[in-house]
Amino acid sequence: MTPTLARKATAEAVGTALLVAVVVGSGIAAQRLSPDDTGLQLLENSIATAGGLVALILAFGSVSGAHLNPVVSLADRCLGGLTTRELAAYVPAQVVGACAGAIVANLMFDLDAVDLSTRERATGGLWLGEIVATFGLLVVVLGVVRSGRSSSAPFAVAGYIAAAYWFTSSTSFANPAVTIGRTLTDTFAGIAPASAPAFVAAQLAGGGAAIALSRYLFPDLPAPDLIVPHDRPDAARGARMPEPDAPTVLFLCVHNAGRSQMALGWFGHLAGDRAVAWSGGSEPVDRVNPSAVAAMAEVGIDISREHPRRWTDEMVRAADVVVTMGCGDACPYVPGTRYEDWALADPAGQDVAAVRPIRDEIEQRVRQLLASLEVTVTA
């Protein structure tokens, strides 16, 4: 395991441990504070869980994405955001963390470290509740990412979970790791070990349905950063790590299929690891313009594996320079950030011959931009 992956797995383990400690600990406290009012116990438990989720996602999101949930990690793998190796590190870390969190919660309240739950949760209605809870959670996560508002993800996730505590019959476990952890406590939040497998199966079913629906609703959904961005886009594509303090440029257009993709290709080709570039669109389409791919291939630059994506608030705020190409008022504006607007012909619907002059003009503009950033070009 690489140091970077170990750091991510540790974040997932610690984050999930704290999440389960919040869920179980607040459940125990609720039982003791309101022993005769189950509704009040659930209210106290749900408020604490929602608040804890916001804090934990904000705290660990920049390291691992703060999945804290194998279903979220599986969705990220299915959509290309995680590698199989990363998934194989995330899931055990989450399960181990969940078990540790339950044990810590038990000990905090002077209970046995491990006290297997006797709370049976084994009816069809509860299983349907878990399908609905997990389905809704994944749709919320993927919808927020697709909208480019990843900064709102901690609050959207916490808000949904708080609501699902009340509108689902199962009180929204929606998390296989948390479900396993909660078998270790015979308290308000517990679930009997015999009931856990069906809950996990229901959660996987709900997650699978959410992934399928998201592919239909959001056909241009790129390889996402779930729950919040945690890898630089260039690193996610396997590029070399940039030098310290390397300038960052964001290329924006409407469809993120032609001009901005060619600019990204030229930038990476000319700057190497001395600068970082990203690209995004206001209305990304499902693939890069084939004529742009062919034109760039003629000069030895392969952009065929790129995928149009929507820009995110985090990308815009992180960029030192934002280059716009015809997105007009749809382009985001951040005060204090350097902006350039490149008036370029739109290659959409054009053949390779018509795209070549656009490609060549983009090359010259990228060279000028790199010179202004004092970045030495490699070619």
ABEGO torsion letter per residue (X at the ends): XBAAAAAAAAAAAAAAAAAAAAAAAAAAAAAAABAABAAAAAAAAAAAAAAAAAAAAAAAAAAAGGAGBAAAAAAAAAAGABBAAAAAAAAAAAAAAAAAAAAAAAAAAGBBABBBBABBBBBAAAAAAAAAAAAAAAAAAAAAAAAGBAAAAAAAAAAAAAAAAAABAAGGAGBAAAAAAAAABBBAABBBAAAAAAAAAAAAAAAAAAAAAAAAABAABBBBBOABBABBAAAAAGBBBBBBGBBBBBBBBAAGABAAAAAAAAAAAAAEAABBBBBBBABBBABBBAAAAAAAAAAGBBAAABBBBBBBAAAAAABABBBBBGAEAABBBBBGBBBBBBBBBBABGBBAAAAAAAAAAAAAAAAAAAAAAGBBBAX
